[in-house]
Every structure is written in structure tokens, then in C-alpha cells.
Amino acid sequence: MEVVALTFRHQNTSSSERNYIHASSDSAAAPINISTMVSSTLLLGGILAAATLSFALPPSPPERRGAGAIKCPVVLNGLVGVSLTPADFDSYATSPFNPDYVRGGEKFSQTLRFPAVAASSRFDNASTKAVEVTINDRSIFQAQNGFRRAGLQIQGDTNEGGPGTVGIRTLHFSVKQDPQRRLNLTHEYLNVWHETADYSANQFNFQAGTLIGRNSNKNTFKVLNRQNTEVWSTPIDETAWQNFAITLDFNKNTLQVYYSRGDEPLRSVTSALSNNNAGGGQYQIGILKKPTGTSDVVNGGYQEKNLDEGQIYGGLFLEDGANGCISL
């Protein structure tokens, strides 16, 4: 009997990674039962087809959907549609975010992930899903060689005269930790912030890890005001969704923070604090990892090699807070 080689390849493996099934016999073998061979071939084909299909299927949808309802007009929509594919994030026509900023040489289709989560974030429903921003050794934006950086800017959020810097605006976002792509909290991380149009300051920072030059708990998320004063913090939860909302009142120059865990309603954790919200600019959502061992964090310092870190986001949107409106 002639040697038969049957080959199939996992969809997510390279062309060099193959599994082979061999059947062979010499010319002195017993007579061949054609019926048995056909049945075996059909059975084998079914097994291979099922295996191929299982590799092609996307992650299963969450078992539980968020119970939060958006009650205010949405100004900037960063909710990720459930049908979006990685390639959709490379086009202005299909991505909810700017496909060109902020990233290194790799496209977003190469770095964004759609993680399998047991439950959605509070403001994600059956039509939306979580997205994970990841960084690696190539995540160098422009000439900022000290940083490892990738971030999302919601389409429509312009640097000057944009809709995100007038009236009362509340930025909603939820975060979840990826056990396979943990942050190295000996570094300082800038995760979510609003940067002025001239890039000279941030109206607020949402950060994690070891803040350079400060004696603070590395295992917490921290909210800092424009003066880089910490106004509130909470421990990083390694398993649950953590939901945040930051209200900027551009009329009264105040900042207020809201928080909840899991699918609980948001509650205010600060009062409306005085804050200089002038200067326009844009909202940044993602990861900016600062180096250690240098005073010139933009251009130098230490970053470990073979980097593979991520932050999962959900429920991204900016709403109009006129007349005290806020989605909790």
C-alpha cells in the first residue's frame, strides 16, 4: 500500500507548524476492505473539519452582559462593535478610533486584541465587546525611545476646538487585567489622560504602577489633577472589571471621579474638585509605559526586552453632562 500523508494546519500557526497523520503498509499486507477505508476516511475528514472550525471560531461571547444604561447624550463614541475585526481598526471608515494615532510602526490590527471575558464591562451590551491595547518592543511612537506606547483616540476628538472640551464632559472607561499580559508595576504607567493642545500639560492623569520620584503604592490606580497631585486611588483588582468616570466641567474648572467594581453602579468618590481645564486637547486611552533608571524618560532609560503587556478596556464613551446628567 502506498504511503498516505494527510495534512492540516491550525489557523493561528505559521506555515511551518503542521501536524501530519501517516498510514502505511507493505505490499504483502492483507486485502483491503474498501468499505472500511471509506468509513474511516469520512470519519477522519469530519474530525479534521471540526478541528479546523474550532480554531477558526472567535472567542465565545461573555456569559453576562453589563447592566449599565447610557442615559446622557454621547459626544464621542469609543464603544467597540461586536462584529469589528482587527483589520477594521486600520481604516477611518470602520474604526471608532483614529487608525494612525497613537502607535509605533505596527498597525492596530497587529496589536489590538479581543480578549475572551466571562462578563462584559458595565456599559457593554450584546452589541459591543472589550478591546485590549498591547505593547511590545516595537511600541515606540515617533522618536520617544524611552516610552513603550500605544493608545486610542476616539474619532471626532480633535486637538483644538473639539467637542470634548466644552461644557461638562464625562469620560467613561472600564479596565480589566490580562493574566497573560501583566503590567510590570515597578514602572510608571499612564493609562488614560487628557492632554492639552500644545502638549505641555494634562488636565488629568489616570495612572498605575510606581510613579517616578514619589512614594506611592504601586498596586493602585491613581487619579492626578493638572498639578499632578493625587486626588484619589484604589487597589488594582486582578480579576474583576473596574469602572471609572471622570467629569471635567469646562465652565467651572472642576474635576470629579466616579468608581465601581464589577457590574455595580458608579458612585462619586470625590467631590467636584478645583482644576484648571483650559488648553483644549484630546483624550488618550491605552498604555504609556515609562522607563526606569533615567531622568530623561522620553528618550532613554531601561525597558525590559521581549515585552508583551496589555490593558483590557470596555465601555469607552464621552457623554454630555449638562444639567447634572451622568450615567451610573
N, C-alpha and C positions, 0 to 999 in steps of 0.2 A: 504493500500500500504506500502511496506517495505521501511524503510529509506534508501536513497541512498547517499553515500558520495563520491564526486569526488574531487580528489586532484591534484594540480600541484605545482611545486616549481620553483621559479626563479633560473636560473643557477648560479647567483652570490650570493645567500644567503646560509646560513648554513642549515643543515638538520632540525633544529628546527624552521626555519622560513617558514611556509606554509600558503596558502590560501585555505579555504575549501568552497565548494558550496554545500548546502543541499537542498533536495526536500523531503517533507514528506506528508503523508495523513493518515487518519484513515480508518478503514475497511468499514466505511459507505459512502465512497466517491462515486461520480458518476462514471458510466462506463468509462473505459479508452479508449481513441482514439489512437489506435496503430500507425496510420499514422502520427498523430501529434507528438507522442513521438519520432518516428524515425527521423522526420524532425528536431525536437528540439535537439535531440542527435547529429545529424550530424552538425547542426549549432554550438552547443556548442563545439564539437570536433574541428571544424575549428577555432573558436575563440581561444581555448587553444593552438592549434598548432601554430597559428600566434603569440600569445603572447610569447610562448617558443622560436620561431625563432627570434623574435625581441630581446630577451635577449641574444641570442647566437651570434648575429652578432657583428663583430668587429666595432670599430669606423669608421665612414664614412671617405673616403679619403679627403684630403684638396680640397677645391674648386679651388685653384690656386696653381700652381707649380712654383718653383723657376726658374728664368730666367738665373741664373749664369751658365757659362760653365767652366769646369776644363780644363785649357789649358796647364798645365805642367805635367810632369811625376809624378804619385802618388807613394810616397815612403812607406807610412803607410796608410792603408785604414780603417777608422772608420765609413764609411757610413753604415747605418742600412738598410738592405734589407727589402722591404715591406712585404715579406712573413714570416719573422722571428717571432717566438713566444717566450714568456718568457722563456720556457724550453730550447730554443736554446742557451741562454746566460750562461747555466751551463756546456757547453761542448766545448772543444777546437776544435772539428770537425765542429761546426756550429756557434760559436760566433765570431764576428770580434774583440772581446776583450778577455783579459785574464780572464777566468772564476773564478779564485781563488783570484785575487787582483784587487782592494783594497776593502775589505768588512769585516763586522763582521761575526757572526755565521750564518746569513741568506744568502741563495743563491741569486744570482742576479734575478732568476726567481721570487723571493718573493718581491723584492724591486724595480725593474725597471718597468716603466710604458710606455705605448704607448698612449700619450695624443691625443685627437681629436683637431686639429688645423684648423682654417679656411684657412690658407695659409701655404705652405711649406717654409722652410728657403731658402735662395738664392741658395744654391748649392744642394738642394734636388730636385729630379725629380720624375717621375712616378714610378720608381723602388725602391725608398728609402723613409724613414719616420723618424719622430722625435722620440727621446727616452728621458725619464725623469729619472734622478737619484734622489732617495728619501732617506731621513734619518729618523730614529726613535730612540727610547730609546735604542734599541739593536745595533745601528750602532757604535760599538766600535771595532776598528781594533787593533789586538794584545792586548797589555796592555795599550793602550793610552786612559785611562779612562776619561781624560779631554775633548777629542775631540768627536764629533759625525761625522762620516766619511764614505763615500762611493765614489768610483771613478773608472773610466775606464782607462785601459791601452791597447792601440791598440796592437793586436797580431803582433809579429815581432819586437817590440820595446824592445830591450834587454838593460840591465843596463850598460854593458860595451861593447864597440866595435860595437854598434848598428848602423843601417843606419840613425838614426835620429840626429846624432851628427857629421856629416861630411859635408863639402862643404857649400852650402847655403840651408837652410830648412825653409819653411813657414808652420806654423800650422794654419789651418782654423777651425773655430768653430762659430756657431751661438747659441744665447741663447734667451729664451723666458720665461716669468714669468707665473707661475701657480696660478691663484687667489684662488684656494682651498688649496694650499700648499705654502703659502708665507714665504719668508725668514724673520727672525727676525733681522732687521738691526741694533739693538743695540749690536749685536755680530759681531765679525770679521769673514769673510768667505774667504777661499782660494778656488777658483773655478777651475782655470786652471793654471798649472805651470810646469816648467821643473826642476827636482831635480837632483843634481849631484849624481854620482855613489856611493859616500861614505856617502850620506845623510847629508852632512854638510852645504849645501847651495843650493839655487835655482838660476838658471840663469835668470829667470824672474818669476813674480807672476802676475796673473790676479785675482783681489780681489773685494769684496763688503762689505758693512756694516761699522761698527765702528772699525777702526784699533786701536789696543791696544797701548796706550801711545802716540797717535797722535791726532792732532786737524784737522780732515778732515771731509768732507761731507759724512755722512753715506749712503746717497741715490745715490751714484755714483758707477760705475765700475771704477777700478783703475788699471793701469799697473805700476808695480815696476820693477826696474832693479836688478842686482845682489847685489848691495849695499843697496837694499830696499829703494831706492829713487823713489818717484812717478814721472813718466815721462809723464803721460797723464791720463785724466779721462773723463768720460761722464755720464750724468744722466741715471739712470736705467729707462727704459721705461716699464711701467706696461702692455702694450698691444701689442706692435709691436715686431717682430724679430729684434735683434741687431746682426750684423755680424762683426766678428773680424778676423784679420790675423796678426800673429806675425812672423816676419822674423828674424832668427838667422843666421848670417854669421859667420861660424866657422873658416873661413880663415882670415877675417879681424877683428874679435871680435866686431861685431856691432849688434844692436837690432833696429828693425823698426816696427812701429804699423800702421795697416790699419783698417778702420772702415766704416760701412754704416748701414743704418736703413731700415727695410722692405726689398724690393727687389731692392734697389738701388745698383749700382756698388760700390765696395770698393774704398776708396781713402786713400792716405797716410795722417796720422795725426801727424806723427813725421818724422824727418829726420833719417838717419842711425846713431844711437847714439852709442858711445863707450860703450862696455860692455864686461865683462870677461865671455866668453862662455866655458871656459875649464872645464874639470872634468867629461865628459860623462854624463850618466844618462838616465832618462826616462821622457816622458810627462805624466802628471796626469790631468785627466778631470773628474770633478764631484763636490762634496761638501766636504769641511773640515770646520766644524763649531767649532770655538774656544769658550772656556768658558769665563765667566766674573768673576771678584772678586778674582783673584789669579795671582801670578807671575809665578806659575808653570802650564802653560796652558796644558801641555801634560798629566799630572797626576791628576789634581784636578780642582777646580772651580765650577761655577754654570752653569748647563744646565737645562732648564725647563722640566717638565715631560709631558708625552703624546705627544711627539714630532712627527710631521708629516709635513715635509718640502720637497720641491722639486725644482729642476732646470731642465728645458727642454733644450735639446741640439739638434742641427741639423747640417748637413753639416760638419761632422768631417773628416778631412784628412790632411796628411802632404805631401807637394809636394816639388819637387826639383826646387830650384830657380836659377840653373845655367844659366849664360848668361842673367841675369835680368828677367827671366821668373817668372810671378806671375799671378794667376787667380784673376780677379777683378769682 
